[in-house]
Amino acid sequence: MATAMSSSLEWRQSPADGPPCVDRTGYDPGGVWHQRHSGGKLAITVEPLHGLTAAQRRELDDEIELVGAVMQAKPTLTLGTVTVGPPHA
């Protein structure tokens, strides 16, 4: 999610809630995220640490669709504060 990022985000799973979203280099934490899966719905909240460019937002939308397909759920994306778990990036 950094302004120099030229490829889409990677979702890294960690044991804590709200694992970081990082750029493809794996070194630039771009934000934190949380998902809530209930029935056939998947609500994903992403809290970016930096502003998103239009291209990054499109890439994020594509990633959310991919996560929904993998989890066989209809995804929704909210950009905002992640209030679950300890604060970290």
Order of alpha helices (4+ residues) and beta strands (2+ residues): beta-beta-beta-beta-alpha-beta
